[in-house]
Amino acid sequence: MEKRRILLVEDEMLIRAIVAESLGDAGFEVVEAGNGDEALALIGRLERVDLLLTDMQMPGKADGNAVAACARHHFPRLPVIYVTGRPDSLTNPVGCDDLVICKPFGPREVIEAAVRLLAEWGKRPAVPSGQESRSETLRDRACRVGPPHREDELAVAARPDRPG
């Protein structure tokens, strides 16, 4: 079975390395970009992307909103995981095929989110035993924003126990 390809866009090298390694260990193929501008250049050259995992605030001209918009232009209905310490920086419409994970987060949260989104779209990745998605845990720990887009959901995403 072909591995599911994740485009990981993160400007913090250490975070990117840890997340990429964890996703790779979980059975995903990971393509890395160090900022939004680099991601935009990659998107046009990639034949396939199954999921986008992007930080929101990065140096350069393109932030996570721009990366997601470009990726969805090339790959319509692409599931997106937005990672941010500031949920108010998200300006794209967030739908049922998106997740918002607030910083700080652990690699397991990212793996669970990827498995969940890909499973919901019928693109089940090959995940080693013991790495199955635990939706309830993810829902409790990650900031889930979905339709209808409501202000109170963003307030939950910015709760005080999550440093921004």
TORKOL-4160 file (C-alpha; in steps of 0.2 Angstrom, whole numbers, padded with zeros to 4 digits, m for minus):
164
<pt num="1" X="0000" Y="0000" Z="0000"/>
<pt num="2" X="0006" Y="0017" Z="m0005"/>
<pt num="3" X="0011" Y="0028" Z="0010"/>
<pt num="4" X="0000" Y="0044" Z="0013"/>
<pt num="5" X="0010" Y="0060" Z="0009"/>
<pt num="6" X="0010" Y="0074" Z="0021"/>
<pt num="7" X="0017" Y="0091" Z="0017"/>
<pt num="8" X="0024" Y="0098" Z="0033"/>
<pt num="9" X="0027" Y="0117" Z="0033"/>
<pt num="10" X="0035" Y="0123" Z="0049"/>
<pt num="11" X="0049" Y="0136" Z="0051"/>
<pt num="12" X="0055" Y="0130" Z="0068"/>
<pt num="13" X="0068" Y="0117" Z="0063"/>
<pt num="14" X="0068" Y="0107" Z="0079"/>
<pt num="15" X="0049" Y="0106" Z="0079"/>
<pt num="16" X="0049" Y="0101" Z="0060"/>
<pt num="17" X="0062" Y="0088" Z="0063"/>
<pt num="18" X="0052" Y="0080" Z="0078"/>
<pt num="19" X="0036" Y="0080" Z="0069"/>
<pt num="20" X="0043" Y="0074" Z="0053"/>
<pt num="21" X="0052" Y="0059" Z="0061"/>
<pt num="22" X="0036" Y="0055" Z="0071"/>
<pt num="23" X="0025" Y="0055" Z="0056"/>
<pt num="24" X="0038" Y="0045" Z="0047"/>
<pt num="25" X="0038" Y="0032" Z="0061"/>
<pt num="26" X="0019" Y="0031" Z="0060"/>
<pt num="27" X="0020" Y="0026" Z="0042"/>
<pt num="28" X="0018" Y="0042" Z="0032"/>
<pt num="29" X="0029" Y="0050" Z="0019"/>
<pt num="30" X="0033" Y="0067" Z="0024"/>
<pt num="31" X="0039" Y="0081" Z="0012"/>
<pt num="32" X="0046" Y="0096" Z="0022"/>
<pt num="33" X="0046" Y="0115" Z="0019"/>
<pt num="34" X="0055" Y="0127" Z="0031"/>
<pt num="35" X="0042" Y="0141" Z="0028"/>
<pt num="36" X="0027" Y="0146" Z="0017"/>
<pt num="37" X="0037" Y="0153" Z="0002"/>
<pt num="38" X="0046" Y="0136" Z="0001"/>
<pt num="39" X="0030" Y="0127" Z="0003"/>
<pt num="40" X="0022" Y="0137" Z="m0012"/>
<pt num="41" X="0037" Y="0132" Z="m0023"/>
<pt num="42" X="0035" Y="0114" Z="m0018"/>
<pt num="43" X="0016" Y="0113" Z="m0021"/>
<pt num="44" X="0017" Y="0116" Z="m0039"/>
<pt num="45" X="0030" Y="0102" Z="m0041"/>
<pt num="46" X="0021" Y="0088" Z="m0031"/>
<pt num="47" X="0010" Y="0076" Z="m0040"/>
<pt num="48" X="0001" Y="0071" Z="m0024"/>
<pt num="49" X="m0002" Y="0078" Z="m0007"/>
<pt num="50" X="m0014" Y="0069" Z="0004"/>
<pt num="51" X="m0014" Y="0081" Z="0019"/>
<pt num="52" X="m0006" Y="0098" Z="0023"/>
<pt num="53" X="0001" Y="0101" Z="0040"/>
<pt num="54" X="0005" Y="0120" Z="0042"/>
<pt num="55" X="0011" Y="0132" Z="0055"/>
<pt num="56" X="0001" Y="0148" Z="0053"/>
<pt num="57" X="0015" Y="0162" Z="0057"/>
<pt num="58" X="0031" Y="0160" Z="0048"/>
<pt num="59" X="0044" Y="0172" Z="0041"/>
<pt num="60" X="0042" Y="0177" Z="0022"/>
<pt num="61" X="0028" Y="0182" Z="0012"/>
<pt num="62" X="0017" Y="0167" Z="0014"/>
<pt num="63" X="0009" Y="0162" Z="0030"/>
<pt num="64" X="m0001" Y="0146" Z="0033"/>
<pt num="65" X="m0017" Y="0154" Z="0026"/>
<pt num="66" X="m0009" Y="0157" Z="0010"/>
<pt num="67" X="m0001" Y="0140" Z="0009"/>
<pt num="68" X="m0017" Y="0131" Z="0013"/>
<pt num="69" X="m0026" Y="0141" Z="m0001"/>
<pt num="70" X="m0013" Y="0137" Z="m0014"/>
<pt num="71" X="m0013" Y="0119" Z="m0009"/>
<pt num="72" X="m0031" Y="0118" Z="m0011"/>
<pt num="73" X="m0030" Y="0126" Z="m0028"/>
<pt num="74" X="m0019" Y="0112" Z="m0034"/>
<pt num="75" X="m0027" Y="0098" Z="m0023"/>
<pt num="76" X="m0046" Y="0102" Z="m0020"/>
<pt num="77" X="m0053" Y="0097" Z="m0004"/>
<pt num="78" X="m0036" Y="0093" Z="0003"/>
<pt num="79" X="m0037" Y="0090" Z="0022"/>
<pt num="80" X="m0028" Y="0103" Z="0032"/>
<pt num="81" X="m0021" Y="0104" Z="0050"/>
<pt num="82" X="m0017" Y="0121" Z="0055"/>
<pt num="83" X="m0004" Y="0123" Z="0070"/>
<pt num="84" X="m0004" Y="0139" Z="0079"/>
<pt num="85" X="m0001" Y="0148" Z="0095"/>
<pt num="86" X="m0013" Y="0161" Z="0090"/>
<pt num="87" X="m0030" Y="0155" Z="0083"/>
<pt num="88" X="m0035" Y="0173" Z="0078"/>
<pt num="89" X="m0022" Y="0172" Z="0064"/>
<pt num="90" X="m0032" Y="0159" Z="0055"/>
<pt num="91" X="m0042" Y="0169" Z="0041"/>
<pt num="92" X="m0046" Y="0154" Z="0030"/>
<pt num="93" X="m0064" Y="0146" Z="0032"/>
<pt num="94" X="m0062" Y="0131" Z="0043"/>
<pt num="95" X="m0072" Y="0116" Z="0038"/>
<pt num="96" X="m0075" Y="0098" Z="0043"/>
<pt num="97" X="m0060" Y="0093" Z="0033"/>
<pt num="98" X="m0049" Y="0104" Z="0044"/>
<pt num="99" X="m0042" Y="0104" Z="0061"/>
<pt num="100" X="m0033" Y="0117" Z="0072"/>
<pt num="101" X="m0020" Y="0111" Z="0084"/>
<pt num="102" X="m0015" Y="0124" Z="0097"/>
<pt num="103" X="0003" Y="0126" Z="0103"/>
<pt num="104" X="0011" Y="0118" Z="0113"/>
<pt num="105" X="0007" Y="0101" Z="0106"/>
<pt num="106" X="0015" Y="0084" Z="0106"/>
<pt num="107" X="0019" Y="0073" Z="0091"/>
<pt num="108" X="0005" Y="0060" Z="0096"/>
<pt num="109" X="m0008" Y="0074" Z="0093"/>
<pt num="110" X="m0002" Y="0077" Z="0076"/>
<pt num="111" X="m0002" Y="0058" Z="0072"/>
<pt num="112" X="m0019" Y="0056" Z="0079"/>
<pt num="113" X="m0026" Y="0071" Z="0069"/>
<pt num="114" X="m0018" Y="0065" Z="0053"/>
<pt num="115" X="m0025" Y="0048" Z="0055"/>
<pt num="116" X="m0042" Y="0055" Z="0059"/>
<pt num="117" X="m0043" Y="0067" Z="0044"/>
<pt num="118" X="m0037" Y="0054" Z="0032"/>
<pt num="119" X="m0049" Y="0041" Z="0038"/>
<pt num="120" X="m0063" Y="0053" Z="0037"/>
<pt num="121" X="m0060" Y="0055" Z="0019"/>
<pt num="122" X="m0057" Y="0036" Z="0016"/>
<pt num="123" X="m0038" Y="0038" Z="0014"/>
<pt num="124" X="m0033" Y="0026" Z="0028"/>
<pt num="125" X="m0014" Y="0027" Z="0031"/>
<pt num="126" X="m0004" Y="0012" Z="0036"/>
<pt num="127" X="m0002" Y="0015" Z="0054"/>
<pt num="128" X="0007" Y="0002" Z="0065"/>
<pt num="129" X="m0003" Y="m0006" Z="0079"/>
<pt num="130" X="m0005" Y="0004" Z="0094"/>
<pt num="131" X="m0005" Y="0020" Z="0084"/>
<pt num="132" X="m0024" Y="0020" Z="0080"/>
<pt num="133" X="m0033" Y="0036" Z="0081"/>
<pt num="134" X="m0041" Y="0041" Z="0097"/>
<pt num="135" X="m0054" Y="0054" Z="0092"/>
<pt num="136" X="m0060" Y="0058" Z="0109"/>
<pt num="137" X="m0042" Y="0061" Z="0116"/>
<pt num="138" X="m0039" Y="0072" Z="0101"/>
<pt num="139" X="m0055" Y="0082" Z="0103"/>
<pt num="140" X="m0051" Y="0085" Z="0121"/>
<pt num="141" X="m0033" Y="0090" Z="0118"/>
<pt num="142" X="m0033" Y="0099" Z="0101"/>
<pt num="143" X="m0043" Y="0114" Z="0096"/>
<pt num="144" X="m0056" Y="0108" Z="0084"/>
<pt num="145" X="m0065" Y="0121" Z="0074"/>
<pt num="146" X="m0078" Y="0116" Z="0062"/>
<pt num="147" X="m0094" Y="0122" Z="0053"/>
<pt num="148" X="m0103" Y="0132" Z="0058"/>
<pt num="149" X="m0088" Y="0144" Z="0061"/>
<pt num="150" X="m0093" Y="0152" Z="0077"/>
<pt num="151" X="m0084" Y="0164" Z="0089"/>
<pt num="152" X="m0087" Y="0153" Z="0104"/>
<pt num="153" X="m0077" Y="0139" Z="0096"/>
<pt num="154" X="m0062" Y="0151" Z="0093"/>
<pt num="155" X="m0064" Y="0156" Z="0111"/>
<pt num="156" X="m0061" Y="0138" Z="0116"/>
<pt num="157" X="m0046" Y="0137" Z="0105"/>
<pt num="158" X="m0038" Y="0152" Z="0114"/>
<pt num="159" X="m0042" Y="0145" Z="0131"/>
<pt num="160" X="m0030" Y="0151" Z="0145"/>
<pt num="161" X="m0022" Y="0134" Z="0148"/>
<pt num="162" X="m0014" Y="0135" Z="0130"/>
<pt num="163" X="0000" Y="0147" Z="0130"/>
<pt num="164" X="0000" Y="0158" Z="0114"/>
